[in-house]
């Protein structure tokens, strides 16, 4: 795809797809999972408190949810249309 077409597709998806909000519970669960693996790998390194990294975690999880929602929309559109992929 040319750049202009790719940007148009990305703009359409960004305008059309609204990902569910990230809950504090989801952010804390991600933090705890990551914290455990970090401490196993780097036991001598300090790990920041949740409040210090919460906004970064929410941003990351929001992007993941947005990607998932976009993929679902693309699958739905492909089911409704005669789509041919050129690679």
N, C-alpha and C positions, 0 to 999 in steps of 0.2 A: 504494500500500500504506500502511496505517496504520503508525505508529511501532512499535507493539508487534509486529506481524507482521514488519516489517523487522528488528527486533532479534532475533527468534526465528530468522529465516533466517540472519542474520549469525553468531549463536551456533552454529547447526548447522554452518555452513560452517567456522567456526574450530575447532570440536571435531572435525570429520570430516576436514578436509584438512590433511595434513602435507606441507609443502614440503620438497624436498631441501635439505640443508645447503649453505651457500655455502662454497666452497673458497677458500683463500688465493690460489690461482692466478686464480680468477674475480675476486676483489677487486682483485688487482694489475693484471689486464688492464683492468678498469674504471677504475682509478686512472690508468693510463698513457694510456688513450684520452681521459679527461677532462683530464688534465694537458696533453696536446698541444693540445687545443682552447683551454684556458684560456690557455696561454702565447702562442698565436697572437693571441688577442683582447687580452690584457693583458700585453704583454712586459715591462713595468716592474714588475709586481706579483710579490711572492714567492709561491711555491706551497708549501703545507705538505708535510712528508715523509709518506710512506705510513703510518708507524706512528702519526702524529698523527690521521689521518682513517680509519684502518682500521675501527674499530668502526662509524662512521657509514656507511661504504660497505657493510659486511656487513649492517647493518640495512636499508638501502635495497634491496639485492639480495635479501634475504630476503623483504621485502614484495612485490617484483616476482614472485618465484617463488611466493609464496603466492597472489597474484592469478591467475597463470597456472594453478596447480593448481585453484583454485576455478572458473575458467572451464571447464576440462576436465571437472570434476565436474558442473557445471551442464549442459553439453552432453550428457554421458552420461545424466544423469537425464531430460533432455528427450527423448532418443531412446527411452527406456524407457517414457515416460508420454505421455498425451494432454495436452499443455500448450497453454493458450491465453493469449496475452499481451494484457493490456488496457493501453492507453496513454492 
